[in-house]
Amino acid sequence: MAVGVLVDCFYYELGHSDFVHSFFSTISYHLEKDGWGTKYPLLMNELYNNKLSFNDVTVAKTNLIEIEQQLTKFPPEHIVWDIDDVSIKPPWGETISPKVTSLANYFATADGKTFFEVILTAMGVAEEDKCDMKLHKL
């Protein structure tokens, strides 16, 4: 099942729901030492579980850029597929593209854009159009 970011009538596809959950699991595991949503509640709680108000997009964008910078410090093998069971590995195992150099560029769409690029684009539209954002399953 595909998941993307919905902003008004604009849909920005990310990928399979397990892969999107892995993205957020990886962020929480490596960057939120006190648990899910403790450091980045706008992204991890609001966007992931419900919706991100357009009033909060500017702060969330700053958080997302910080997360991307931090994840460049982690090699791809530090992927967290599911924070509820960190022993689970991705279905493809360790067979990944040589273009993947860190956790910052591990998560990419079918057309090669990183999740960070896609979400930042959606955030720009949300700011401009004053619309809330939410993760949406197709």
Long-range contacts (C-beta under 8 A, 24 or more apart in sequence): 1-137, 1-138, 2-137, 2-138, 3-135, 3-136, 3-137, 3-138, 4-118, 4-135, 4-136, 4-138, 5-47, 5-118, 5-119, 5-122, 5-133, 5-134, 5-135, 5-136, 6-133, 6-134, 6-135, 6-136, 7-122, 7-125, 7-126, 7-129, 7-131, 7-132, 7-133, 8-125, 8-129, 8-131, 10-122, 10-125, 11-136, 11-138, 12-118, 12-119, 12-121, 12-122, 13-109, 13-110, 13-118, 13-138, 14-107, 14-109, 14-115, 14-118, 14-119, 15-107, 15-109, 15-110, 17-137, 18-81, 18-82, 19-107, 20-115, 20-135, 21-82, 22-79, 22-80, 22-81, 22-82, 22-90, 22-107, 23-107, 23-115, 24-48, 24-83, 25-80, 25-81, 25-82, 25-83, 25-84, 26-71, 26-78, 26-79, 26-80, 26-103, 26-106, 26-107, 27-67, 27-71, 28-80, 28-83, 29-80, 29-83, 29-86, 30-70, 30-71, 30-74, 30-78, 30-80, 30-103, 31-67, 31-70, 31-71, 36-83, 40-67, 43-67, 47-133, 47-134, 47-135, 48-135, 50-134, 51-132, 51-133, 51-134, 52-126, 52-132, 52-133, 52-134, 53-132, 54-126, 54-127, 54-129, 54-130, 54-131, 54-132, 54-133, 57-123, 57-126, 57-127, 57-133, 58-127, 60-123, 61-120, 61-123, 61-127, 64-116, 64-119, 64-120, 64-123, 65-116, 65-120, 67-116, 68-104, 68-114, 68-116, 69-104, 71-102, 71-103, 71-104, 71-106, 72-102, 72-103, 72-104, 73-102, 74-102, 74-103, 74-104, 75-101, 75-102, 75-103, 76-100, 76-101, 76-102, 76-103, 76-106, 78-103, 79-103, 79-106
